[in-house]
Amino acid sequence: MILYGLKSCDTCRKALKALPQARFVDVRSHGVPTEVLAQAFSEFGPALVNTRSITWRGLDEVERARPPLELLTEYPTLMKRPLIEAGGRLYLGWTAETRRDLGAA
């Protein structure tokens, strides 16, 4: 199980605490592998982009109009967090459904 997130994100810390077996990847330092990002965008679409983030608010309209995968590759902190890869599936966010599915309810 791999948890992609930010070490400074409270939600990611909660997820890590509930999933001690998960390997943590800080997207600010290491990014997200291209194939994982493409799969996540294919599955979650525009919901993968966190339009409430500080990074998003710092982008001008021209930047915001770029294709989402380009933006996420260049600015990995734009990704909604956490993105969890487990058993061949991807989970986005630390929702009740994600916690239940991962046995962390």
C-alpha positions as CSV (number, residue, x, y, z in Angstrom):
1,M,0.0,0.0,0.0
2,I,1.3,3.4,-1.0
3,L,0.0,6.7,0.3
4,Y,0.8,9.8,-1.8
5,G,0.4,13.0,0.1
6,L,2.1,15.8,1.9
7,K,3.9,15.4,5.3
8,S,2.4,18.7,6.4
9,C,-1.2,17.7,5.5
10,D,-3.4,16.9,8.6
11,T,-5.6,14.5,6.6
12,C,-2.6,12.6,5.3
13,R,-1.2,12.3,8.8
14,K,-4.6,10.9,10.0
15,A,-4.5,8.4,7.1
16,L,-1.0,7.3,7.9
17,K,-1.8,6.8,11.5
18,A,-4.7,4.6,10.6
19,L,-2.7,2.7,8.0
20,P,0.7,2.1,9.6
21,Q,1.6,-0.5,6.9
22,A,1.4,2.1,4.2
23,R,4.5,3.4,2.5
24,F,4.4,7.2,2.5
25,V,5.5,9.2,-0.6
26,D,5.7,13.0,-0.1
27,V,4.5,14.4,-3.5
28,R,6.3,17.7,-2.9
29,S,9.7,15.9,-2.8
30,H,9.1,12.9,-5.0
31,G,6.0,13.6,-7.1
32,V,3.7,10.9,-8.3
33,P,4.8,8.3,-10.9
34,T,3.4,9.3,-14.3
35,E,1.5,6.0,-14.7
36,V,-0.2,6.3,-11.3
37,L,-1.1,9.9,-12.0
38,A,-2.6,8.9,-15.4
39,Q,-4.6,6.1,-13.9
40,A,-5.8,8.4,-11.1
41,F,-6.9,11.0,-13.6
42,S,-8.6,8.4,-15.7
43,E,-10.5,7.2,-12.6
44,F,-11.3,10.4,-10.8
45,G,-11.1,13.0,-13.6
46,P,-11.1,16.7,-12.6
47,A,-11.8,15.7,-8.9
48,L,-8.0,14.9,-8.7
49,V,-7.2,18.6,-8.9
50,N,-7.6,20.4,-5.5
51,T,-9.0,23.7,-6.6
52,R,-9.1,24.8,-2.9
53,S,-5.3,24.5,-2.5
54,I,-2.9,27.4,-1.9
55,T,-1.1,26.2,-5.0
56,W,-4.2,26.6,-7.1
57,R,-5.0,30.0,-5.8
58,G,-1.5,31.1,-6.7
59,L,-2.0,30.2,-10.4
60,D,-3.1,32.7,-12.9
61,E,-6.0,32.0,-15.4
62,V,-3.6,30.9,-18.2
63,E,-2.0,28.3,-15.9
64,R,-5.3,27.1,-14.6
65,A,-6.5,26.5,-18.2
66,R,-3.7,24.0,-18.9
67,P,-4.5,20.3,-19.1
68,P,-4.9,18.9,-15.6
69,L,-2.3,16.1,-16.0
70,E,0.3,18.8,-17.1
71,L,-0.6,20.9,-14.1
72,L,-0.4,17.9,-11.7
73,T,3.0,16.8,-13.1
74,E,4.4,20.3,-12.7
75,Y,2.7,21.1,-9.4
76,P,2.1,17.8,-7.6
77,T,0.8,19.7,-4.5
78,L,-2.3,20.5,-6.6
79,M,-3.4,16.9,-6.2
80,K,-6.3,16.2,-3.8
81,R,-4.9,14.2,-0.9
82,P,-4.3,11.5,0.0
83,L,-4.1,9.3,-3.0
84,I,-3.8,5.7,-1.8
85,E,-2.8,2.8,-4.0
86,A,-3.8,-0.5,-2.5
87,G,-4.4,-3.9,-4.0
88,G,-4.4,-2.6,-7.5
89,R,-7.1,0.1,-6.7
90,L,-6.8,3.8,-6.1
91,Y,-8.6,5.7,-3.4
92,L,-8.8,9.5,-3.3
93,G,-9.3,11.4,-0.1
94,W,-9.7,10.1,3.4
95,T,-13.5,9.5,3.3
96,A,-15.6,7.2,5.3
97,E,-15.8,4.9,2.2
98,T,-12.0,4.8,1.8
99,R,-11.6,4.1,5.5
100,R,-14.1,1.3,5.3
101,D,-12.7,-0.2,2.2
102,L,-9.2,-0.2,3.6
103,G,-10.2,-1.6,7.0
104,A,-9.4,1.6,8.8
105,A,-12.9,2.5,9.9
